[in-house]
């Protein structure tokens, strides 16, 4: 399954089935004004999905294909978010997301 397909599946599950407040992060290049010059996004590496569960506990999900690897920026974001109490998940399928979300303390 491609990452984009997995992302849609996970977002649908989180929003429609669980009713969580979540959003997809866009961390691609930023297009500057009329010049259309691309600039690096300072949020590069931020997890694909960020949100809050039914108890308002924050979580971040980095989605990867079966062969995808975390970049150094992604690892850094996940480490820093975890240090701030955010439950961080790296998932290659919906089942992993479901299992890991159940581990968030109340």
Order of alpha helices (4+ residues) and beta strands (2+ residues): alpha-beta-beta-beta-beta-beta-alpha-beta-alpha
